[in-house]
Amino acid sequence: MKKILCALFAGASLMLAGGAHAAVIGFEDVSTDGDFTSLSDASPYASLSWGEGWFAGDSSIGGYANAAHSGANFAVNGFGDDQISVSSAAGFNFAGAWFATPEGASDKASWINITAYDALNQLIGTTGNIAIGDSYQWITGGFANVATLTITRDSGWYVMDDFTTTVASGTVPVPATPLLLGIGMLALVLARRMPQRG
């Protein structure tokens, strides 16, 4: 009986762990039509609120041929905004994103700094200033239970793609509850059917 129960709970743990998949936001479903589209006007987009400085574009825009890490679309910082944000009332875990500078831009950011805050606006962590250039590089966040994420630059333009999140800890995916109830009921049935040792 113990072996059966252990096997059931191990299987449930693996199924639940497999359910916490990363979500990669590639901006491919944002209609750009060869121009920039405000992401804040589309908020919430991908279950996140995008600050007024965020725009989506595509690689057909002049000077932005290198701007998509994958697919054709990307996000770009706004016009004159040194700091822009991504937020969520439910909280999210920020794994990281790909950053570069657009090849055709005359004024390019030389660094960015990603900072995360919780629901009480307390600092979770920061990446510090990280140098960026024309080639995409992955910048790891690794911040959990983020309410607001800010990205600061020195000046100029940068692009971002494949913004990667996971479900914030403390939130249980809905399918997990029926799974655990089903396993518990199966364990009870098996326990009743097992012959008692005298």
Rosetta blueprint (number, residue, H / E / L):
1 M L
2 K H
3 K H
4 I H
5 L H
6 C H
7 A H
8 L H
9 F H
10 A H
11 G H
12 A H
13 S H
14 L H
15 M H
16 L H
17 A H
18 G H
19 G H
20 A L
21 H L
22 A L
23 A E
24 V E
25 I E
26 G L
27 F L
28 E L
29 D L
30 V L
31 S L
32 T L
33 D L
34 G L
35 D L
36 F L
37 T E
38 S E
39 L L
40 S L
41 D L
42 A L
43 S L
44 P L
45 Y E
46 A L
47 S L
48 L E
49 S E
50 W E
51 G L
52 E L
53 G L
54 W E
55 F E
56 A E
57 G E
58 D E
59 S L
60 S L
61 I L
62 G L
63 G L
64 Y L
65 A L
66 N L
67 A L
68 A L
69 H L
70 S L
71 G L
72 A L
73 N E
74 F E
75 A E
76 V E
77 N E
78 G L
79 F L
80 G L
81 D L
82 D L
83 Q E
84 I E
85 S E
86 V E
87 S E
88 S E
89 A E
90 A E
91 G E
92 F E
93 N E
94 F E
95 A E
96 G E
97 A E
98 W E
99 F E
100 A E
101 T L
102 P L
103 E L
104 G L
105 A L
106 S L
107 D L
108 K E
109 A L
110 S L
111 W E
112 I E
113 N E
114 I E
115 T E
116 A E
117 Y E
118 D L
119 A L
120 L L
121 N L
122 Q L
123 L E
124 I E
125 G E
126 T E
127 T L
128 G L
129 N L
130 I E
131 A E
132 I L
133 G L
134 D L
135 S L
136 Y L
137 Q E
138 W E
139 I E
140 T E
141 G E
142 G E
143 F E
144 A E
145 N E
146 V E
147 A E
148 T E
149 L E
150 T E
151 I E
152 T E
153 R E
154 D L
155 S L
156 G L
157 W E
158 Y L
159 V E
160 M E
161 D E
162 D E
163 F E
164 T E
165 T E
166 T E
167 V E
168 A L
169 S L
170 G L
171 T L
172 V L
173 P L
174 V L
175 P L
176 A H
177 T H
178 P H
179 L H
180 L H
181 L H
182 G H
183 I H
184 G H
185 M H
186 L H
187 A H
188 L H
189 V H
190 L H
191 A H
192 R H
193 R H
194 M L
195 P L
196 Q L
197 R L
198 G L
